[in-house]
Amino acid sequence: MIKLVVAVKRHPDMTPEAFHAYWRESHSAKVRAIAASDRYVRRYSQFHTLPAEYAQGEPAYDGTAELWFDSVEDKNAFFSDPDYLAQVQPDEFKFADMEKTAFFMTEEERVL
C-alpha cells in the first residue's frame, strides 16, 4: 500500500474560511463522484489547518491530504483517468495554489 501525501496551499484569492469550505465540501464531492475513486483509491482523508494556527501568521500550508492506493500503477491510473482529468483536476486550480502545493509518495512505516 502506498500513500500520496499532498501539502495544500490555498489559492491566493481565497480566504482560509472559503478555502476550507470549498475543499471540504465541493472538491471532495467531485472526487467521490468519479468511478475511478472507487476503482483505485483505497482511502482519501483531508487534514485542515486549525484556525488557531492562522492567528500566529500565515501557515506554510493550509492542509494536507492523504490518498491511499494499492500500487504506484493504481495511483498513475487514477491520475490519468479521463473523468479525473475532466472533472477533478481543473477544480484543483480553483482552490489551491498549485505552484506552492507539494506532492510526495510514501510507504507508511508505523512507529507506535
C-alpha positions as a LaTeX table, in Angstrom:
\begin{tabular}{lrrr}
\hline
Residue & $x$ (\AA) & $y$ (\AA) & $z$ (\AA) \\
\hline
Met1 & 0.00 & 0.00 & 0.00 \\
Ile2 & 1.31 & 3.43 & $-0.91$ \\
Lys3 & 0.20 & 6.87 & 0.20 \\
Leu4 & 0.27 & 10.11 & $-1.74$ \\
Val5 & 0.64 & 13.00 & 0.70 \\
Val6 & $-0.37$ & 16.42 & $-0.59$ \\
Ala7 & 0.53 & 19.58 & 1.33 \\
Val8 & $-2.04$ & 22.06 & 0.04 \\
Lys9 & $-1.58$ & 25.83 & $-0.13$ \\
Arg10 & $-4.81$ & 27.72 & $-0.74$ \\
His11 & $-5.37$ & 29.84 & $-3.83$ \\
Pro12 & $-4.17$ & 33.41 & $-3.12$ \\
Asp13 & $-7.62$ & 34.83 & $-3.92$ \\
Met14 & $-9.34$ & 32.76 & $-1.20$ \\
Thr15 & $-9.72$ & 33.40 & 2.49 \\
Pro16 & $-8.86$ & 30.49 & 4.79 \\
Glu17 & $-12.56$ & 30.04 & 5.56 \\
Ala18 & $-13.55$ & 29.92 & 1.89 \\
Phe19 & $-10.69$ & 27.54 & 1.10 \\
His20 & $-11.58$ & 25.07 & 3.85 \\
Ala21 & $-15.29$ & 25.10 & 2.98 \\
Tyr22 & $-14.63$ & 24.60 & $-0.73$ \\
Trp23 & $-12.05$ & 21.85 & $-0.26$ \\
Arg24 & $-14.15$ & 20.02 & 2.36 \\
Glu25 & $-17.48$ & 20.23 & 0.54 \\
Ser26 & $-17.21$ & 20.98 & $-3.18$ \\
His27 & $-13.89$ & 19.40 & $-4.13$ \\
Ser28 & $-14.34$ & 16.26 & $-2.06$ \\
Ala29 & $-17.76$ & 15.74 & $-3.68$ \\
Lys30 & $-16.14$ & 15.86 & $-7.12$ \\
Val31 & $-13.56$ & 13.27 & $-6.06$ \\
Arg32 & $-16.26$ & 10.97 & $-4.66$ \\
Ala33 & $-18.39$ & 11.33 & $-7.80$ \\
Ile34 & $-15.98$ & 9.74 & $-10.28$ \\
Ala35 & $-15.85$ & 5.97 & $-10.73$ \\
Ala36 & $-12.04$ & 5.97 & $-10.69$ \\
Ser37 & $-12.13$ & 6.86 & $-6.99$ \\
Asp38 & $-13.96$ & 3.62 & $-6.17$ \\
Arg39 & $-11.73$ & 1.68 & $-8.54$ \\
Tyr40 & $-8.30$ & 2.94 & $-7.44$ \\
Val41 & $-8.41$ & 4.99 & $-4.22$ \\
Arg42 & $-8.46$ & 2.93 & $-1.03$ \\
Arg43 & $-8.71$ & 5.95 & 1.28 \\
Tyr44 & $-8.85$ & 9.73 & 0.94 \\
Ser45 & $-8.50$ & 11.91 & 4.04 \\
Gln46 & $-8.19$ & 15.65 & 4.45 \\
Phe47 & $-6.43$ & 17.38 & 7.33 \\
His48 & $-7.35$ & 21.05 & 7.71 \\
Thr49 & $-5.05$ & 23.55 & 9.41 \\
Leu50 & $-6.64$ & 24.69 & 12.66 \\
Pro51 & $-7.97$ & 28.26 & 12.91 \\
Ala52 & $-5.61$ & 28.96 & 15.84 \\
Glu53 & $-2.64$ & 28.48 & 13.50 \\
Tyr54 & $-3.74$ & 31.43 & 11.37 \\
Ala55 & $-3.69$ & 33.70 & 14.43 \\
Gln56 & 0.08 & 33.14 & 14.62 \\
Gly57 & 0.69 & 34.11 & 10.99 \\
Glu58 & 0.33 & 32.66 & 7.54 \\
Pro59 & 0.97 & 28.90 & 7.65 \\
Ala60 & 3.19 & 27.27 & 5.04 \\
Tyr61 & 0.25 & 25.03 & 4.09 \\
Asp62 & $-3.48$ & 25.21 & 4.69 \\
Gly63 & $-3.93$ & 21.48 & 4.97 \\
Thr64 & $-2.80$ & 18.09 & 3.86 \\
Ala65 & $-4.48$ & 15.24 & 2.06 \\
Glu66 & $-3.67$ & 11.56 & 2.04 \\
Leu67 & $-4.69$ & 9.30 & $-0.82$ \\
Trp68 & $-4.02$ & 5.58 & $-0.39$ \\
Phe69 & $-3.50$ & 3.24 & $-3.35$ \\
Asp70 & $-2.65$ & $-0.45$ & $-3.68$ \\
Ser71 & 0.22 & 0.34 & $-6.05$ \\
Val72 & 2.01 & 3.06 & $-7.99$ \\
Glu73 & 0.25 & 1.72 & $-11.07$ \\
Asp74 & $-3.15$ & 2.34 & $-9.46$ \\
Lys75 & $-2.06$ & 5.86 & $-8.50$ \\
Asn76 & $-0.99$ & 6.52 & $-12.09$ \\
Ala77 & $-4.24$ & 5.05 & $-13.45$ \\
Phe78 & $-6.30$ & 7.29 & $-11.16$ \\
Phe79 & $-4.49$ & 10.48 & $-12.13$ \\
Ser80 & $-4.70$ & 9.65 & $-15.85$ \\
Asp81 & $-8.38$ & 8.64 & $-15.76$ \\
Pro82 & $-10.45$ & 10.75 & $-18.20$ \\
Asp83 & $-13.04$ & 11.64 & $-15.54$ \\
Tyr84 & $-10.32$ & 12.78 & $-13.13$ \\
Leu85 & $-8.70$ & 14.87 & $-15.87$ \\
Ala86 & $-12.01$ & 16.43 & $-16.93$ \\
Gln87 & $-13.73$ & 16.97 & $-13.58$ \\
Val88 & $-11.32$ & 16.86 & $-10.65$ \\
Gln89 & $-8.00$ & 18.20 & $-11.90$ \\
Pro90 & $-9.43$ & 21.51 & $-13.24$ \\
Asp91 & $-11.20$ & 22.01 & $-9.91$ \\
Glu92 & $-7.90$ & 21.86 & $-8.01$ \\
Phe93 & $-6.84$ & 25.16 & $-9.58$ \\
Lys94 & $-9.96$ & 26.87 & $-8.17$ \\
Phe95 & $-8.97$ & 26.47 & $-4.52$ \\
Ala96 & $-5.26$ & 25.52 & $-4.45$ \\
Asp97 & $-2.10$ & 27.36 & $-5.37$ \\
Met98 & $-0.63$ & 24.50 & $-7.38$ \\
Glu99 & 2.82 & 26.14 & $-7.58$ \\
Lys100 & 3.06 & 26.11 & $-3.77$ \\
Thr101 & 1.33 & 22.76 & $-3.21$ \\
Ala102 & 3.69 & 19.83 & $-2.61$ \\
Phe103 & 3.17 & 16.16 & $-3.53$ \\
Phe104 & 5.15 & 13.16 & $-2.37$ \\
Met105 & 4.72 & 9.38 & $-2.46$ \\
Thr106 & 5.31 & 7.39 & 0.70 \\
Glu107 & 5.03 & 3.98 & 2.24 \\
Glu108 & 3.85 & 4.06 & 5.81 \\
Glu109 & 6.20 & 2.81 & 8.49 \\
Arg110 & 4.23 & 2.63 & 11.69 \\
Val111 & 6.22 & 3.65 & 14.76 \\
Leu112 & 3.58 & 3.37 & 17.51 \\
\hline
\end{tabular}
